[in-house]
Amino acid sequence: MKKLTFALIICLFSSCQLFEPKPESEKFYCKHNGKAWRPEKNSTSLGTNLKAEWNKKGKFNILAYQYPEYVWMLLKVDSGGIKIGKYDLSNDITNSVGNYSYDYRVSNNEVTISKSGFVNITKVENKQVSGTFEFTTHSNIQNKDYKITKGQFNNLYYSEF
């Protein structure tokens, strides 16, 4: 019992989480190389470093920051609007892609582009979108793969321009 009490006290003072929030209760969530990853909270109207935009010319993007990293998905969509369905991610920036940056603060920042993956939009209603995603990128500088898995966005408001 003493060990459990000590562990709980250490955990409370070190900001660890015994019970992680359920991903479906969050606006944006994914796993980055197996670890929980979510955008940081801030004082914007969304309350996070998270934004979604639909360009009426046929581009939809979701961008999430967790200092100093970001996850970004850019989908080539119909100019008539965002549709429910699966969008394959590739490494061709003229199509739908996923991006990951491990440190956007540095001048030689490498933005890694998806080798493969998908975004599955499951709901579009009242300028809100929900879905799931995953993709893999590779850093040539770090010589390392980055796996973004179990991703989801839930009732994420998007702006139009």
For each residue, the residues with C-beta under 8 A, 3 or more apart:
1: 4 5
2: 5 6
3: 6 7
4: 1 7 8
5: 1 2 8 9
6: 2 3 9 10
7: 3 4 10 11
8: 4 5 11 12 18
9: 5 6 12 13
10: 6 7 13 14
11: 7 8 14 16 18
12: 8 9
13: 9 10
14: 10 11
15:
16: 11
17: 20
18: 8 11
19:
20: 17 36
21: 25 26
22: 25 26
23: 26 29 150 152
24: 152 154
25: 21 22 154
26: 21 22 23 29 38 154
27: 39 46 48 50 153 154 155 156
28: 38 39 48 50 62 64 152 153 154 156
29: 23 26 36 37 38 150 151 152 153
30: 37 38 71 133 134 148 149 150 151 152
31: 34 35 36 37 147 148 149 150 151
32: 35 37 69 71 100 146 147 148
33: 146 147
34: 31 147 149
35: 31 32
36: 20 29 31
37: 29 30 31 32 66 69 71 148
38: 26 28 29 30 48 64 66
39: 27 28 48 49 50 64 65 66
40: 48 49 65 66 67
41: 47 48 49
42: 47 48 49
43: 47
44: 47 48 49
45:
46: 27 50 51 157
47: 41 42 43 44
48: 27 28 38 39 40 41 42 44 64
49: 39 40 41 42 44 64 65 66 67
50: 27 28 39 46 62 63 64 65 156
51: 46 62 63 159
52: 60 61 62 63 129 153 156 157 158 159
53: 60 61 158 159 160 161
54: 59 60 77 81 82 158 159 160 161
55: 58 59 60 61 160 161
56: 79 160 161
57: 79
58: 55 76 77 78 79
59: 54 55 74 75 76 77
60: 52 53 54 55 74 75 77 82 129 158
61: 52 53 55 72 73 74 75
62: 28 50 51 52 72 73 153 156
63: 50 51 52 70 71 72
64: 28 38 39 48 49 50 70 71 72
65: 39 40 49 50 69 70 104
66: 37 38 39 40 49 69 70
67: 40 49
68: 102 103 104 105
69: 32 37 65 66 100 101 102 103 104
70: 63 64 65 66 99 100 101 104
71: 30 32 37 63 64 98 99 100 148 151
72: 61 62 63 64 98 99 100 101
73: 61 62 89 96 97 98 99 119 133 135
74: 59 60 61 93 96 97 99
75: 59 60 61 82 87 96 119
76: 58 59 87 94 95 96
77: 54 58 59 60 81 82 83 87
78: 58 81 82 83
79: 56 57 58
80:
81: 54 77 78 124
82: 54 60 75 77 78 121 124 129 158
83: 77 78 121 124
84: 121 122 123 124
85: 120 121
86: 118 119 120 121
87: 75 76 77 96 118 119 120 121
88: 95 96 117 118
89: 73 96 97 98 114 116 117 118 119 133 135
90: 95 96 97 114 116
91: 97 113 114 115
92: 95 97
93: 74 97 113
94: 76
95: 76 88 90 92
96: 73 74 75 76 87 88 89 90 119
97: 73 74 89 90 91 92 93 113 114
98: 71 72 73 89 113 114 117 119 133 135 137 148
99: 70 71 72 73 74 111 112 113 114 137
100: 32 69 70 71 72 111 112 137 146 148
101: 69 70 72 104 109 110 111 112
102: 68 69 110 112 139 142 146
103: 68 69 106 109
104: 65 68 69 70 101 109
105: 68 109
106: 103 109
107:
108: 141
109: 101 103 104 105 106
110: 101 102 139 140 141 142
111: 99 100 101
112: 99 100 101 102 137 138 139 146
113: 91 93 97 98 99 137
114: 89 90 91 97 98 99 117 135 136 137
115: 91 135 136 137 138
116: 89 90 135 136
117: 88 89 98 114 133 134 135 136 148
118: 86 87 88 89 133 134 135
119: 73 75 86 87 89 96 98 131 132 133
120: 85 86 87 131 132 133
121: 82 83 84 85 86 87 124 129 130 131
122: 84 130 131 132
123: 84 128 129 130 131 155
124: 81 82 83 84 121 128 129
125: 128
126:
127: 157 158 159 160
128: 123 124 125 155 156 157 158
129: 52 60 82 121 123 124 153 155 156 158
130: 121 122 123 152 153 154 155 156
131: 119 120 121 122 123 152 153
132: 119 120 122 151 152
133: 30 73 89 98 117 118 119 120 148 151 152 153
134: 30 117 118 147 148 149 150 151
135: 73 89 98 114 115 116 117 118 148
136: 114 115 116 117 145 146 147 148
137: 98 99 100 112 113 114 115 145 146 148
138: 112 115 144 145 146
139: 102 110 112 142 143 144 145 146
140: 110 143
141: 108 110
142: 102 110 139
143: 139 140
144: 138 139
145: 136 137 138 139
146: 32 33 100 102 112 136 137 138 139
147: 31 32 33 34 134 136
148: 30 31 32 37 71 98 100 117 133 134 135 136 137 151
149: 30 31 34 134
150: 23 29 30 31 134
151: 29 30 31 71 132 133 134 148
152: 23 24 28 29 30 130 131 132 133
153: 27 28 29 52 62 129 130 131 133 156
154: 24 25 26 27 28 130
155: 27 123 128 129 130
156: 27 28 50 52 62 128 129 130 153
157: 46 52 127 128
158: 52 53 54 60 82 127 128 129
159: 51 52 53 54 127
160: 53 54 55 56 127
161: 53 54 55 56
